[in-house]
Amino acid sequence: MFNSADDSLPADFAFPVFEPGWVWLTGAGPGDPGLLTLHALHALRSADIVLYDALIDQRVLALARPDAERVYVGKRGGQRSCKQEDICARLVGHAKTGLRVLRLKGGDPMMFGRGAEEALALSEAGIPFRVIPGVSAAIGGLAYAGIPLTARGINEAVTFVTGHDIHGKIPEQINWEALAKGSPVLVLFMALRNLHGIVPRLLAGGRNPAEPVAIVRAATTPEQQVTETTLGACVAVAAGIEPPALVVIGEVVRLRPLLTQAGTRLETPS
């Protein structure tokens, strides 16, 4: 069993001390507990209280210290959710009582995870904090689905894009035409409900309606599902898929059959 003095770790390796009154903004990865970092696992075993998001796998949460308080502060589109200002206030309040506060966020806290907002709130309140990076769903999730983000001879760039703004609408500040022309591979976060407006913008920017698209739902979990389609058809296909899901647009999707052959399975086992 893992512990902070695990003999299998290098002798010169030491975990940072999770001190009372601190907040650790920690990425839990895309779902599979095996994708936790050592620092994230150390944080789970050390925290007095864990404030966790909707996408945190229960197997990850089970790794927390048995007597740690667990507080759900999930945010899901279309569902009753905690307000961001309330979450920030809770972090500040718990830290001021001297607790070791773990803010556990899916994927990486600084990638479409509002980790920067929480870090700024802590900084303004004079609360010491540490950021523990996590494996983003765009990296770990797509790898499990057999889709490389980059492949020599196919793409030299990839763009990560949020599919909705602070109000849940299509981000109008994004130059979708420029993205369509300039980025060979697009990875859309939280975009299922807005694909009906995003896809026409990409097509107007010159994308091919026959371009391959993959929709990866519940990445790296036993419920993971991968649906392959085309840009022209993906709006209708996505209507039958429940979030959370990533949408990948680009020729790298065509490599998936080769990377998921028997014997080279990259998907998480059920």
TORKOL-4160 file (C-alpha; in steps of 0.2 Angstrom, whole numbers, padded with zeros to 4 digits, m for minus):
270
<pt num="1" X="0000" Y="0000" Z="0000"/>
<pt num="2" X="0006" Y="0018" Z="m0004"/>
<pt num="3" X="0012" Y="0029" Z="0010"/>
<pt num="4" X="0023" Y="0044" Z="0011"/>
<pt num="5" X="0038" Y="0034" Z="0016"/>
<pt num="6" X="0036" Y="0020" Z="0003"/>
<pt num="7" X="0052" Y="0011" Z="0002"/>
<pt num="8" X="0050" Y="0008" Z="m0017"/>
<pt num="9" X="0053" Y="0027" Z="m0020"/>
<pt num="10" X="0070" Y="0034" Z="m0022"/>
<pt num="11" X="0079" Y="0038" Z="m0006"/>
<pt num="12" X="0082" Y="0056" Z="m0011"/>
<pt num="13" X="0063" Y="0059" Z="m0015"/>
<pt num="14" X="0052" Y="0067" Z="m0002"/>
<pt num="15" X="0034" Y="0072" Z="m0003"/>
<pt num="16" X="0030" Y="0091" Z="0001"/>
<pt num="17" X="0022" Y="0093" Z="0018"/>
<pt num="18" X="0003" Y="0096" Z="0017"/>
<pt num="19" X="0003" Y="0109" Z="0030"/>
<pt num="20" X="m0013" Y="0115" Z="0040"/>
<pt num="21" X="m0021" Y="0130" Z="0033"/>
<pt num="22" X="m0015" Y="0126" Z="0015"/>
<pt num="23" X="m0026" Y="0122" Z="0000"/>
<pt num="24" X="m0020" Y="0111" Z="m0013"/>
<pt num="25" X="m0028" Y="0113" Z="m0030"/>
<pt num="26" X="m0026" Y="0095" Z="m0037"/>
<pt num="27" X="m0029" Y="0087" Z="m0054"/>
<pt num="28" X="m0037" Y="0070" Z="m0052"/>
<pt num="29" X="m0034" Y="0065" Z="m0070"/>
<pt num="30" X="m0048" Y="0059" Z="m0082"/>
<pt num="31" X="m0055" Y="0045" Z="m0072"/>
<pt num="32" X="m0044" Y="0030" Z="m0071"/>
<pt num="33" X="m0036" Y="0030" Z="m0053"/>
<pt num="34" X="m0020" Y="0023" Z="m0061"/>
<pt num="35" X="m0018" Y="0040" Z="m0069"/>
<pt num="36" X="m0016" Y="0049" Z="m0053"/>
<pt num="37" X="0001" Y="0057" Z="m0049"/>
<pt num="38" X="0010" Y="0052" Z="m0034"/>
<pt num="39" X="0008" Y="0070" Z="m0027"/>
<pt num="40" X="m0011" Y="0068" Z="m0030"/>
<pt num="41" X="m0011" Y="0052" Z="m0020"/>
<pt num="42" X="m0001" Y="0059" Z="m0006"/>
<pt num="43" X="m0013" Y="0074" Z="m0005"/>
<pt num="44" X="m0028" Y="0062" Z="m0004"/>
<pt num="45" X="m0020" Y="0053" Z="0010"/>
<pt num="46" X="m0015" Y="0069" Z="0019"/>
<pt num="47" X="m0030" Y="0080" Z="0017"/>
<pt num="48" X="m0043" Y="0084" Z="0032"/>
<pt num="49" X="m0056" Y="0089" Z="0019"/>
<pt num="50" X="m0059" Y="0085" Z="0001"/>
<pt num="51" X="m0070" Y="0097" Z="m0010"/>
<pt num="52" X="m0072" Y="0087" Z="m0026"/>
<pt num="53" X="m0080" Y="0090" Z="m0043"/>
<pt num="54" X="m0094" Y="0080" Z="m0052"/>
<pt num="55" X="m0082" Y="0071" Z="m0063"/>
<pt num="56" X="m0071" Y="0063" Z="m0050"/>
<pt num="57" X="m0072" Y="0045" Z="m0051"/>
<pt num="58" X="m0078" Y="0037" Z="m0035"/>
<pt num="59" X="m0063" Y="0025" Z="m0035"/>
<pt num="60" X="m0052" Y="0040" Z="m0034"/>
<pt num="61" X="m0062" Y="0047" Z="m0020"/>
<pt num="62" X="m0060" Y="0031" Z="m0010"/>
<pt num="63" X="m0042" Y="0034" Z="m0009"/>
<pt num="64" X="m0044" Y="0049" Z="0003"/>
<pt num="65" X="m0040" Y="0047" Z="0021"/>
<pt num="66" X="m0054" Y="0037" Z="0029"/>
<pt num="67" X="m0058" Y="0051" Z="0042"/>
<pt num="68" X="m0057" Y="0065" Z="0029"/>
<pt num="69" X="m0073" Y="0075" Z="0026"/>
<pt num="70" X="m0079" Y="0074" Z="0008"/>
<pt num="71" X="m0089" Y="0088" Z="0001"/>
<pt num="72" X="m0097" Y="0088" Z="m0016"/>
<pt num="73" X="m0096" Y="0104" Z="m0025"/>
<pt num="74" X="m0099" Y="0098" Z="m0043"/>
<pt num="75" X="m0103" Y="0109" Z="m0058"/>
<pt num="76" X="m0112" Y="0101" Z="m0072"/>
<pt num="77" X="m0120" Y="0110" Z="m0087"/>
<pt num="78" X="m0139" Y="0110" Z="m0087"/>
<pt num="79" X="m0139" Y="0104" Z="m0069"/>
<pt num="80" X="m0140" Y="0112" Z="m0052"/>
<pt num="81" X="m0123" Y="0117" Z="m0047"/>
<pt num="82" X="m0112" Y="0126" Z="m0034"/>
<pt num="83" X="m0108" Y="0144" Z="m0039"/>
<pt num="84" X="m0090" Y="0147" Z="m0042"/>
<pt num="85" X="m0089" Y="0161" Z="m0029"/>
<pt num="86" X="m0097" Y="0149" Z="m0016"/>
<pt num="87" X="m0083" Y="0136" Z="m0020"/>
<pt num="88" X="m0070" Y="0149" Z="m0018"/>
<pt num="89" X="m0077" Y="0155" Z="m0002"/>
<pt num="90" X="m0078" Y="0138" Z="0005"/>
<pt num="91" X="m0059" Y="0135" Z="0001"/>
<pt num="92" X="m0055" Y="0151" Z="0010"/>
<pt num="93" X="m0066" Y="0147" Z="0025"/>
<pt num="94" X="m0060" Y="0130" Z="0028"/>
<pt num="95" X="m0042" Y="0135" Z="0026"/>
<pt num="96" X="m0044" Y="0149" Z="0039"/>
<pt num="97" X="m0050" Y="0136" Z="0052"/>
<pt num="98" X="m0033" Y="0127" Z="0050"/>
<pt num="99" X="m0038" Y="0112" Z="0039"/>
<pt num="100" X="m0028" Y="0104" Z="0026"/>
<pt num="101" X="m0040" Y="0108" Z="0011"/>
<pt num="102" X="m0039" Y="0097" Z="m0005"/>
<pt num="103" X="m0048" Y="0104" Z="m0020"/>
<pt num="104" X="m0050" Y="0089" Z="m0031"/>
<pt num="105" X="m0053" Y="0093" Z="m0049"/>
<pt num="106" X="m0055" Y="0082" Z="m0065"/>
<pt num="107" X="m0041" Y="0081" Z="m0077"/>
<pt num="108" X="m0029" Y="0096" Z="m0074"/>
<pt num="109" X="m0035" Y="0110" Z="m0063"/>
<pt num="110" X="m0028" Y="0123" Z="m0075"/>
<pt num="111" X="m0035" Y="0117" Z="m0091"/>
<pt num="112" X="m0053" Y="0122" Z="m0093"/>
<pt num="113" X="m0055" Y="0118" Z="m0074"/>
<pt num="114" X="m0057" Y="0136" Z="m0067"/>
<pt num="115" X="m0041" Y="0132" Z="m0056"/>
<pt num="116" X="m0034" Y="0149" Z="m0060"/>
<pt num="117" X="m0050" Y="0158" Z="m0053"/>
<pt num="118" X="m0048" Y="0148" Z="m0037"/>
<pt num="119" X="m0030" Y="0151" Z="m0036"/>
<pt num="120" X="m0033" Y="0170" Z="m0038"/>
<pt num="121" X="m0046" Y="0170" Z="m0024"/>
<pt num="122" X="m0035" Y="0161" Z="m0012"/>
<pt num="123" X="m0021" Y="0173" Z="m0016"/>
<pt num="124" X="m0032" Y="0188" Z="m0013"/>
<pt num="125" X="m0037" Y="0181" Z="0003"/>
<pt num="126" X="m0019" Y="0177" Z="0009"/>
<pt num="127" X="m0022" Y="0158" Z="0009"/>
<pt num="128" X="m0006" Y="0148" Z="0004"/>
<pt num="129" X="m0009" Y="0135" Z="m0009"/>
<pt num="130" X="0000" Y="0123" Z="m0021"/>
<pt num="131" X="m0005" Y="0117" Z="m0038"/>
<pt num="132" X="m0004" Y="0099" Z="m0042"/>
<pt num="133" X="m0005" Y="0096" Z="m0060"/>
<pt num="134" X="m0015" Y="0081" Z="m0067"/>
<pt num="135" X="m0017" Y="0072" Z="m0083"/>
<pt num="136" X="m0029" Y="0081" Z="m0094"/>
<pt num="137" X="m0043" Y="0071" Z="m0102"/>
<pt num="138" X="m0037" Y="0078" Z="m0119"/>
<pt num="139" X="m0021" Y="0068" Z="m0117"/>
<pt num="140" X="m0025" Y="0053" Z="m0106"/>
<pt num="141" X="m0043" Y="0051" Z="m0112"/>
<pt num="142" X="m0038" Y="0051" Z="m0131"/>
<pt num="143" X="m0023" Y="0040" Z="m0128"/>
<pt num="144" X="m0035" Y="0027" Z="m0120"/>
<pt num="145" X="m0047" Y="0029" Z="m0135"/>
<pt num="146" X="m0032" Y="0025" Z="m0147"/>
<pt num="147" X="m0032" Y="0043" Z="m0154"/>
<pt num="148" X="m0015" Y="0051" Z="m0154"/>
<pt num="149" X="m0015" Y="0070" Z="m0153"/>
<pt num="150" X="m0001" Y="0072" Z="m0165"/>
<pt num="151" X="0006" Y="0060" Z="m0178"/>
<pt num="152" X="0021" Y="0063" Z="m0189"/>
<pt num="153" X="0015" Y="0066" Z="m0207"/>
<pt num="154" X="m0003" Y="0071" Z="m0202"/>
<pt num="155" X="m0002" Y="0086" Z="m0190"/>
<pt num="156" X="0010" Y="0098" Z="m0183"/>
<pt num="157" X="m0002" Y="0107" Z="m0172"/>
<pt num="158" X="m0017" Y="0103" Z="m0161"/>
<pt num="159" X="m0029" Y="0116" Z="m0153"/>
<pt num="160" X="m0039" Y="0113" Z="m0137"/>
<pt num="161" X="m0055" Y="0123" Z="m0137"/>
<pt num="162" X="m0069" Y="0125" Z="m0124"/>
<pt num="163" X="m0087" Y="0122" Z="m0132"/>
<pt num="164" X="m0096" Y="0134" Z="m0121"/>
<pt num="165" X="m0093" Y="0151" Z="m0112"/>
<pt num="166" X="m0097" Y="0156" Z="m0095"/>
<pt num="167" X="m0115" Y="0157" Z="m0099"/>
<pt num="168" X="m0116" Y="0140" Z="m0108"/>
<pt num="169" X="m0116" Y="0147" Z="m0125"/>
<pt num="170" X="m0105" Y="0146" Z="m0140"/>
<pt num="171" X="m0089" Y="0157" Z="m0136"/>
<pt num="172" X="m0091" Y="0171" Z="m0149"/>
<pt num="173" X="m0074" Y="0178" Z="m0145"/>
<pt num="174" X="m0066" Y="0163" Z="m0153"/>
<pt num="175" X="m0062" Y="0165" Z="m0171"/>
<pt num="176" X="m0069" Y="0149" Z="m0178"/>
<pt num="177" X="m0065" Y="0152" Z="m0196"/>
<pt num="178" X="m0046" Y="0155" Z="m0191"/>
<pt num="179" X="m0047" Y="0138" Z="m0181"/>
<pt num="180" X="m0055" Y="0129" Z="m0196"/>
<pt num="181" X="m0041" Y="0135" Z="m0207"/>
<pt num="182" X="m0026" Y="0135" Z="m0196"/>
<pt num="183" X="m0027" Y="0120" Z="m0184"/>
<pt num="184" X="m0027" Y="0102" Z="m0192"/>
<pt num="185" X="m0033" Y="0094" Z="m0176"/>
<pt num="186" X="m0046" Y="0102" Z="m0164"/>
<pt num="187" X="m0051" Y="0095" Z="m0147"/>
<pt num="188" X="m0067" Y="0102" Z="m0140"/>
<pt num="189" X="m0071" Y="0101" Z="m0122"/>
<pt num="190" X="m0089" Y="0103" Z="m0116"/>
<pt num="191" X="m0096" Y="0105" Z="m0133"/>
<pt num="192" X="m0110" Y="0092" Z="m0136"/>
<pt num="193" X="m0124" Y="0104" Z="m0133"/>
<pt num="194" X="m0117" Y="0118" Z="m0144"/>
<pt num="195" X="m0111" Y="0107" Z="m0159"/>
<pt num="196" X="m0126" Y="0113" Z="m0169"/>
<pt num="197" X="m0118" Y="0130" Z="m0169"/>
<pt num="198" X="m0100" Y="0126" Z="m0169"/>
<pt num="199" X="m0100" Y="0114" Z="m0184"/>
<pt num="200" X="m0108" Y="0126" Z="m0196"/>
<pt num="201" X="m0094" Y="0139" Z="m0191"/>
<pt num="202" X="m0080" Y="0126" Z="m0195"/>
<pt num="203" X="m0088" Y="0121" Z="m0211"/>
<pt num="204" X="m0090" Y="0139" Z="m0216"/>
<pt num="205" X="m0071" Y="0141" Z="m0212"/>
<pt num="206" X="m0067" Y="0128" Z="m0225"/>
<pt num="207" X="m0067" Y="0111" Z="m0215"/>
<pt num="208" X="m0072" Y="0096" Z="m0225"/>
<pt num="209" X="m0089" Y="0088" Z="m0220"/>
<pt num="210" X="m0081" Y="0071" Z="m0223"/>
<pt num="211" X="m0067" Y="0075" Z="m0210"/>
<pt num="212" X="m0066" Y="0061" Z="m0197"/>
<pt num="213" X="m0073" Y="0065" Z="m0180"/>
<pt num="214" X="m0073" Y="0055" Z="m0164"/>
<pt num="215" X="m0083" Y="0058" Z="m0148"/>
<pt num="216" X="m0076" Y="0050" Z="m0133"/>
<pt num="217" X="m0087" Y="0049" Z="m0118"/>
<pt num="218" X="m0082" Y="0045" Z="m0100"/>
<pt num="219" X="m0064" Y="0044" Z="m0105"/>
<pt num="220" X="m0053" Y="0031" Z="m0096"/>
<pt num="221" X="m0067" Y="0024" Z="m0086"/>
<pt num="222" X="m0076" Y="0007" Z="m0087"/>
<pt num="223" X="m0090" Y="0017" Z="m0096"/>
<pt num="224" X="m0079" Y="0024" Z="m0109"/>
<pt num="225" X="m0087" Y="0024" Z="m0126"/>
<pt num="226" X="m0080" Y="0030" Z="m0143"/>
<pt num="227" X="m0091" Y="0035" Z="m0157"/>
<pt num="228" X="m0083" Y="0038" Z="m0174"/>
<pt num="229" X="m0092" Y="0049" Z="m0187"/>
<pt num="230" X="m0089" Y="0064" Z="m0199"/>
<pt num="231" X="m0089" Y="0082" Z="m0196"/>
<pt num="232" X="m0105" Y="0083" Z="m0207"/>
<pt num="233" X="m0114" Y="0070" Z="m0197"/>
<pt num="234" X="m0108" Y="0073" Z="m0180"/>
<pt num="235" X="m0122" Y="0085" Z="m0174"/>
<pt num="236" X="m0135" Y="0072" Z="m0177"/>
<pt num="237" X="m0124" Y="0058" Z="m0169"/>
<pt num="238" X="m0120" Y="0068" Z="m0154"/>
<pt num="239" X="m0138" Y="0071" Z="m0150"/>
<pt num="240" X="m0139" Y="0053" Z="m0143"/>
<pt num="241" X="m0123" Y="0054" Z="m0132"/>
<pt num="242" X="m0123" Y="0060" Z="m0114"/>
<pt num="243" X="m0109" Y="0071" Z="m0107"/>
<pt num="244" X="m0095" Y="0071" Z="m0102"/>
<pt num="245" X="m0087" Y="0069" Z="m0119"/>
<pt num="246" X="m0073" Y="0076" Z="m0129"/>
<pt num="247" X="m0075" Y="0079" Z="m0148"/>
<pt num="248" X="m0060" Y="0076" Z="m0158"/>
<pt num="249" X="m0059" Y="0083" Z="m0176"/>
<pt num="250" X="m0045" Y="0078" Z="m0188"/>
<pt num="251" X="m0036" Y="0065" Z="m0198"/>
<pt num="252" X="m0028" Y="0058" Z="m0183"/>
<pt num="253" X="m0045" Y="0049" Z="m0179"/>
<pt num="254" X="m0042" Y="0038" Z="m0194"/>
<pt num="255" X="m0027" Y="0030" Z="m0184"/>
<pt num="256" X="m0039" Y="0023" Z="m0171"/>
<pt num="257" X="m0043" Y="0006" Z="m0179"/>
<pt num="258" X="m0024" Y="0003" Z="m0180"/>
<pt num="259" X="m0021" Y="0008" Z="m0162"/>
<pt num="260" X="m0035" Y="m0003" Z="m0155"/>
<pt num="261" X="m0031" Y="m0019" Z="m0163"/>
<pt num="262" X="m0031" Y="m0035" Z="m0153"/>
<pt num="263" X="m0015" Y="m0035" Z="m0143"/>
<pt num="264" X="m0012" Y="m0016" Z="m0144"/>
<pt num="265" X="m0028" Y="m0011" Z="m0134"/>
<pt num="266" X="m0026" Y="0006" Z="m0126"/>
<pt num="267" X="m0044" Y="0007" Z="m0119"/>
<pt num="268" X="m0046" Y="0005" Z="m0100"/>
<pt num="269" X="m0053" Y="m0012" Z="m0096"/>
<pt num="270" X="m0071" Y="m0014" Z="m0090"/>
